[in-house]
């Protein structure tokens, strides 16, 4: 297991394997994912892998399939491994799927730190940072905010941006960086610890791949600049991939995500907007909506300038989104049960009429 420890494996997995009598399987970590084809890192090297037909049949949702970061149990055949099952996930990065009302899309798993990259150009959006922070906290992952392209701003403008973020996220580490001036790169390298897993998150064109290339010391990931005509990122990372840096820390590059729905945000929202939740505990009514109720401490804090009104409005938006998703998920389960019940009744009728 010594080799696997370099890729984040720990003794809790050994205990799980022993308790469940799974010693006959090989162990690997998903380091590359392109649809249902994978590369796995094992004790003896990197190998292609696929899921078994039984695995595909038993999966009840897209979240049941392996993603980059997963530890999996394998059976080897020649130069190809078959993925039998996924070991318990310790942390999860997920978002609401864009093309499905009540589905979630896993981004990566077993992440120690989420590096939320935001560029300091026209694409800067502090509300989007709130979204990424919420998703990280919900997945039990420590967020770190990386403000990239600081060379585009004056020192005064940069301090204004940083102050605005600190006002909302005073407990989160903020790193200001530029690959042009090399500002902040030393600080970024210092937080990347051996055998720990870091996931770079951010919209297209914010510079995630460029930062990773600098950390590597050579160009491995393709990059393209922001389009001058559309002001949108031209992202060339089309799949998720884990990369080992020289100091043996593990980083995951992800495709840019301009659309980032909140899949589930119970604890995530509470951690992201901790100040709002603290104030709400002092409201006169336990179910206060913080709009027109008398004795609303949150509303008083906003009126007195102690709470940023834009931060509160974004909190309300994310909370509504989370509740809508939860309701949609419950409704989908209800419809699935009704359909299953109907299908069983049809089969009963067929059996009775068969002769």
N, C-alpha and C positions, 0 to 999 in steps of 0.2 A: 504493500500500500504506500510505501515511501514516495514513489514517483507520483502517485495520484494526489498526495498531500500538496504537491507543488501547484496543483490545479484547483485547490480549495477543498479537497476531501478532508473530512474530519472524523473523529472517533464515534460520533453519534450515528453515522451511517453504518459503521462496523457493527455496532450494537444492534441496530435495526435488522441488518442482514442475518446476524446470528440468531436473533430471537425468532425470525420468520423462516429460518432454515433455507436461505437462498444462496448458500455458499457455492453451489455448482455453476452459478452464472459469473461471467466476466463483468467488470464494472467499467463504465466509461462516462465521459462528460461531453454533451453536445457542444461543439465549438463552431459549427457552421450549419446553417439551415437554409435550404432553398426548396420551398414547398414541402413535399414529403420525402426529400432526400437530405441526408445528413452526413456530417463528418463527426466522428467521435474520437476523443483523446482517451486512450487506454494506457495501461502500464507499459505496453510494448511499442506504442506508436499511435499514429493517426490513421483511421480506416473509414471507408464509406459505410453507411448503415441505412437500413430501411426498417419500417415497422412491419410487423407480421399482419396477415389477413385477420387473425383473431383480435389483434390489438385494434385494428381499424373498425372491426365490427362491434367491439365492446365499448368504444368511445361514444359517449353520449353528447358531447359538444366539442367545438374546436379547442377549448381549453384543456381537453384531455390528451391532446397530442403533444409530443415532445417539442421543446423550443430551446434556443441557445441558452446555456446555463444549467440545463437539467442534468442530473445524474441518472443514468439508466442502467438496467441490467441487460446483458447481451448474451447471445449465442453466436459463435463464429463459424462461418462456412467459407473456407478458402480465404479470399481477400475481402469478403463482405460480412458484416455483422448484422444480425437481426435483433431489433429492439423488442424485448419482451415486456418490460414495464418501466415505470418511472419511480425513482425513489422519492420519498416525501419532500416537497418543496419547502424551503425555509422562508424564503421571501419571494414575492411575485410583483412584477411590473405588468399592469394590464390597462387597457383602455376599452371604452365602448366601441364596438365595431361600427364603421360608418354605414355599411350596406345591410345591416341587420338590426331590427328594432330592439331585440333583447338578447343579443349575443355579445360576448366580450372577446377581445383579441389579446392574447398574451404577447408581451414584448420580449421579456427575458425573465429568467428565474435565478434564485440563489445569488442575488446581488447584495453586496455589502454597502456600496455607496452609489447613489445616482448623481452623476455630474450633469446638472441642468445648464446647458449652454444657450446663452442669449446674446445675439450680436447687438452692438451699440450703434446701429445705423437706422434706416427707416423702418426696419422690421422689429424694433424694440417694442415689447408689449409686456408691461408688468402684470397684467391680468393673466396672461399666458403662463408666466412664471408661477402664479398661484395654482394653476391647474397642474403643472408638473410636480410642484411641491406636494399637493394633495395626493396625487397618484403615488408618489414615493412613500409618503407617510402611511397611506392606506396599505401598501405592500410591506410595511415594517422595514423600510429601507431609509438610511440616513441620506438626506439631500444636501448637496453642495452646489451653490450657484456660481457659474463661471460666466463672467461678462467678457465677451470676446470683441476684438477689433477696437480696442481702446485708443488706437492711433488715430481714429476718425474724429475724436472729440477733444475739446480743450480740457484742461485740468478742472476748470470750474464746472463745465457741463458734465464731466464724468462724476464729480463729487455729488452733483445734484441727482444723477441717476442712482448712484449707490445709496445716498441718503433716503431716497424714496423707497428703495427695496428694504433697507434696514428698518425703516419705520413699520413695515409689515412683517418682516421676518428677522427679528433681532437676534434670534438664537441660531440662525443658519450661517455657516461660513460662506463668505463671498470672496471670490478670487477674480481680480481684474487682469485680463491677459491680452496680449497681442503677439502674433507670430512675426509681425513686421519689426517691432521694437524689442521683442523677446521679454516684454514686461509681463510679470506674473508667472512665467514658465517655471522658474525655480520653486515658487510656492506650490505650483500644481504638482511638480515632481515629488515634492516632500510629502504630500498626502497620499501618494500611491505606494502602498505597502506591499511587500512580497506576499504572494499566495492569496491576496484579497482580490475580490472581483468588483470592477467598476463599470458602470454602464453610462455611455454618453447619450444624452437625450436633448432634443431640440428640433426646431423647424429646419426645412431645407435651406442650405446656404449659410447657416450661422457659423460654420467653420469646425464642426465636430471632426470630420476626417482630416482636415488640415492640422488640427491640434495633435491628433493621434500620430500623424506622419512625423511631426516635429519631435514628439516624445520617443518615437521609434528611432529617429536619427536618419531615416530614409523614407522615400515615397513608396508606400505600399497600397494605400487606398486612393482611388481616383477622386479628384475634386474638381468642382466648377464654380464659377463665381455667380453672384446674384445677377439676374437678367436686368439690363438697363431699361428694357422696354416694358417689362411687366412688374418689376420690383419683387419678383418671386424667386425663390431658390431653385436652382437646377441641380437636383441631388442625384448623384450617380451611385450611391450605395443602395442596392436593390434587395439586399438580404442582410440578415444579422450574422455577425461573425465575431468570435472571440480571438483576441490577439495577446500574445505574451510579450511584455516589455522586457528590456534588458535587466531590470531589477527584479524580474519574475512576478510583477503584479500583472493582473489579468484585466484587460479592457474589452468592452463590447461596443462596437459601432452599430448604430441602428439607422434605418432609412428615416428621412425627415418626416415629421408628422405635423402637418399644418392643422388638420382636423383632429382634435384630441377630446373625445367624449369621456366624461366621468362615469366609470362603470359602477363603482361602489365607493362611497365616501363617508362612512361612519366615523371611525377614528381619524381618518385622513383629514376631513374638514375640521374636526375639533383641534387637531395639532396645528394645522395651517393657520386657522383663525382663532388661536388660543385666547387672545384678548377679548374677542366678541363673546366667546363661550363663558369666559370668566365674568364678564359684565352681565350676561343674561341670567346668571344664577342669582343676581340681586334684584331682578325685575319683580314687580308686585305680583304678576300672574305667571304661573309656571309654564303656561303654553303661549306666552307673549310672542306676537309676530313682529314686534319692534317697529310698528308702523303708526298706530294711533292710540294704543292703550295708555291709560294714565299710569304714572309711576314706572315707565319704561326707562331703565338705567342706560340701555344702549342708545336710545334716542337722545337722552340728555347728554351723553358723552359726545355724540355727533354734533349737537347744537353748540356745545362748549368747545369744540375743536379738539377734543381729546381722542377722537376716533375718526379716521379717514373715511369720508363718506363714500369714496370710490371703492375702497377696500370692502366696505360693508355691502355695497351694491353687487360687487363681484361674488361675495360670500352668498348672498341671496340667490344669485343666478346659479351658482354651482350646487347649492342646496336643492333648488327646484329641479335641476337636471338630475341629481342623484335620486330624488324621490320619484321622478317620472320614470327613470330607468327601473327602479325597484318595483314600481307598480306594473310596468310593462312586463317585467320578468315573471311576476306572479300571474298575470293574465295569460302569458304564454304557457306556463305550466298548467293552468286550468284548462286551456284549450287542448293541450297535448293529452291530458287525462281524459277529457271528453272524447277526443278522437280515438284513443285507445279503447275506451269503453264501447264506443260505437263499432269499432272493428271486431271486438270480441263477440258482440251481439250478432253481427253479420256472419261470423264464422259458425256460431251456434245454429243459426237458421239454415246455413248450407249443409251442416251435418245432419240436421233433422230431415231435410228434403232430399238428401242423397239416397238413391236406391239402386 
